[in-house]
Amino acid sequence: MYMNWLIGCTVVLLLLGCERQVNNSVTLVYQGAQCGTTEPSMVWLSTEKELIEIFNKASGTSITLPQNESQVQYTDTMPKMELDKYYYIYVSSGMQPSAGYQIVASGNTFNIVKSVAQLPIELKKPQPGTMQAMMTTVPCAIIEIDKGNFKVVDAMGIQLTRIP
């Protein structure tokens, strides 16, 4: 009887271990309030060229890409990509009715369940009753996540299939 219980517990633990990986890190490396994408979206950033193009669009800056990518001049506001360690994803909430909206990380780790990386990224709304500029905004963020064994990323109700 004890042996059956032990085997049953081992099977359950193995199944849970295969289904879920914990303690993968997620970091917001850039946040903006007026980005160019008016629809909710996510985009993989797999090269420094893609990062610079998205960063310029999101921040309104004009950093130029040198002939040699290793010569990119990083600033305090532009993240340095470590493509060997992390994946980078651009997330946009789409158009919002006023200022005060922002994309935030509600935690600094994410879980992988059934090959889906569930990122703790959400759209934070302004506090009710607070004064906000009455202008449309398009909040966005660039997210850095640990590389892992997943095929899909899920954040803010948007799913993105990983590029091989």
Summary of the structure (lengths in Angstrom):
residues: 164
radius of gyration: 19.3
end to end distance: 46.7
largest distance: 69.7
contacts: 442
relative contact order: 0.26
helix: 20%
strand: 37%
